[in-house]
Amino acid sequence: MEELKIEEAFAKLEELLAKMESPEITLEESFACYEEGMKLVKHCSDTIDRVEKQVQVIASDGSLSELRSFGGRPEAEAD
């Protein structure tokens, strides 16, 4: 799941929520959706935490050298 972008994870979460709100879903399907949703929430939380730490490093020393994209390259070189 690490390669999943946060936007994609949020989209999948929305799909799971819509499925879980359906009156036709079985209990087993509901549990499977819940389990997958919790994994997606953890992935999103971990991603946000990682980015927040990068921003704090930048804010603390004013340097852009620590800013990394998810690919590991500095943002300025990502274009």
C-alpha positions, -999 to 999 in steps of 0.1 A, spaced: 0 0 0 31 23 3 30 32 -34 -6 43 -31 -10 81 -33 -29 98 -5 -55 111 -30 -61 75 -43 -64 63 -7 -91 89 1 -109 80 -31 -109 43 -21 -122 53 14 -151 72 -2 -159 41 -23 -158 19 7 -181 42 27 -206 43 -2 -205 5 -3 -210 2 34 -240 25 33 -257 3 8 -287 -17 22 -276 -47 1 -242 -52 17 -238 -84 38 -223 -84 73 -192 -102 60 -187 -76 32 -191 -49 58 -164 -63 80 -141 -67 49 -148 -30 39 -141 -19 75 -108 -38 76 -97 -24 43 -108 11 53 -88 10 85 -56 0 66 -63 30 42 -67 53 72 -34 41 87 -17 46 54 -31 82 51 -22 90 87 14 77 82 18 97 50 5 129 67 28 123 97 58 118 74 51 150 55 44 170 87 79 159 100 95 171 68 77 205 71 88 208 107 125 203 96 121 230 70 104 254 94 131 248 121 161 257 100 146 276 71 164 253 46 147 237 16 174 210 14 154 186 37 122 189 16 117 156 -2 90 144 -25 76 109 -19 101 97 -45 130 109 -24 141 137 -46 141 174 -36 109 192 -46 129 216 -68 142 188 -89 109 169 -92 97 191 -121 
